[in-house]
């Protein structure tokens, strides 16, 4: 059920304050470039402003925004333009995302599907069940991705001597 009217200004501003930084960080984890992350975050807030469903509570809104950003990032990564540009680009400066730079660089190097669950679980503190709901995957798939992401990080950390 979508609302056909704009969200009131105060509600929108409050949502932006509450979720803007988190959505930007999530988009950076997915895309690795500040300009692309800003675009994904802006897209999510545009959809919130114009096409958002009625939310049960703040957590429902947050989960919806995460899903919108994740979908937009996935679509951006699938575009031929993005793939061409990213091939020649350097890995983003992880310090702008997190103080734990070596670990964040390893998380950014993970495949998209593992990067997402690692970020949602460790940085946004969602449970496996909540992650499964946000990403529209089964709980077992969320657990599998989380475990495989951890295994890859472990191997990478051992390889880096951390």
C-alpha positions in Angstrom: 0.0 0.0 0.0 1.7 3.2 -1.2 0.9 6.7 -0.1 0.2 9.1 -3.0 1.2 12.2 -1.1 4.5 13.6 0.0 5.7 12.9 3.5 5.5 16.0 5.8 8.7 18.0 5.9 9.4 17.4 9.6 9.0 13.6 9.2 11.3 13.5 6.2 14.0 15.7 7.9 13.8 13.4 11.0 14.2 10.3 8.8 17.2 11.9 7.0 18.9 12.7 10.4 18.2 9.2 11.8 19.2 7.1 8.8 21.3 9.2 6.4 24.8 8.4 7.7 23.9 4.7 8.0 22.6 4.5 4.4 25.6 6.4 3.1 28.0 3.9 4.8 26.0 1.0 3.5 26.2 2.4 0.0 29.9 2.9 0.4 30.3 -0.7 1.4 28.4 -1.7 -1.8 29.8 0.7 -4.3 33.1 1.9 -2.9 32.9 5.5 -4.3 31.6 8.5 -2.4 29.7 10.0 -5.4 27.9 6.7 -6.1 27.1 6.2 -2.5 25.6 9.7 -2.4 23.5 8.9 -5.4 22.2 5.7 -3.9 21.4 7.4 -0.6 19.6 10.3 -2.5 17.6 7.7 -4.5 16.4 6.0 -1.3 15.3 9.3 0.2 13.5 10.3 -3.0 11.6 7.1 -2.9 10.9 7.7 0.8 9.6 11.2 0.0 7.4 10.1 -3.0 6.7 6.4 -2.8 7.0 5.1 0.7 4.4 2.8 2.1 2.9 3.4 5.5 5.4 2.2 8.1 4.6 0.3 11.3 7.4 1.9 13.2 10.9 3.4 12.8 12.6 0.0 12.4 10.2 -0.9 9.6 11.1 2.4 7.9 14.9 1.7 8.4 14.6 -1.8 7.0 12.7 -0.4 4.0 15.4 2.2 3.4 18.1 -0.4 3.6 16.3 -2.5 1.1 15.9 0.4 -1.3 19.6 1.3 -1.0 20.7 -2.3 -1.4 18.6 -2.7 -4.5 19.8 0.6 -6.0 23.4 -0.4 -5.4 22.8 -3.8 -7.0 21.3 -2.2 -10.0 24.2 0.3 -10.3 26.8 -2.5 -10.0 25.0 -4.4 -12.8 25.2 -1.4 -15.2 27.8 -1.7 -17.9 28.9 1.9 -17.2 29.6 1.1 -13.6 31.6 -2.1 -14.4 33.7 -0.2 -16.9 34.4 2.7 -14.5 35.2 0.5 -11.5 37.7 -1.7 -13.3 40.1 1.2 -13.6 39.3 2.7 -10.2 41.2 2.3 -7.0 39.8 0.8 -3.8 38.1 3.6 -1.9 39.7 5.1 1.1 38.1 3.0 3.9 39.1 5.5 6.6 36.1 7.6 5.5 33.8 4.7 6.4 35.4 3.3 9.5 38.3 3.8 11.9 39.3 0.2 11.5 40.8 0.8 8.1 42.6 -2.6 7.5 39.4 -4.6 8.4 37.1 -2.3 6.4 39.4 -2.7 3.3 39.0 -6.4 3.6 35.2 -6.1 4.0 35.1 -3.9 0.9 37.0 -6.5 -1.0 34.4 -9.2 -0.3 31.9 -10.2 -3.0 28.7 -8.1 -2.9 26.5 -10.8 -1.3 28.9 -11.3 1.7 29.7 -7.7 2.1 26.0 -6.8 2.6 25.3 -9.4 5.4 28.7 -8.6 7.1 27.8 -4.9 7.2 24.3 -5.4 8.4 25.2 -7.9 11.0 28.4 -6.2 12.5 28.0 -2.5 11.7 24.2 -2.1 11.9 23.7 -4.9 14.5 20.8 -6.7 12.8 20.1 -10.3 13.6 20.2 -13.0 11.0 16.4 -13.1 11.0 16.2 -9.4 10.4 18.8 -9.5 7.7 16.9 -12.3 5.9 13.8 -10.1 6.0 15.6 -7.0 4.8 17.3 -8.8 1.9 14.3 -11.0 1.1 16.3 -14.2 1.5 15.8 -17.2 3.7 17.4 -17.3 7.2 19.6 -20.2 6.1 20.8 -18.2 3.1 21.6 -15.2 5.4 23.5 -17.5 7.8 25.4 -19.1 4.9 26.4 -15.8 3.5 27.4 -14.6 6.9 29.5 -17.7 7.6 31.1 -17.6 4.1 31.9 -13.9 4.5 33.5 -14.6 7.9 35.6 -17.5 6.5 36.8 -15.2 3.7 37.6 -12.4 6.2 39.5 -14.9 8.4 41.6 -16.1 5.5 42.3 -12.6 4.4 43.2 -11.5 8.0 45.5 -14.4 8.4 47.1 -13.6 5.0 47.6 -10.0 6.1 49.1 -11.1 9.4 46.4 -9.2 11.4 
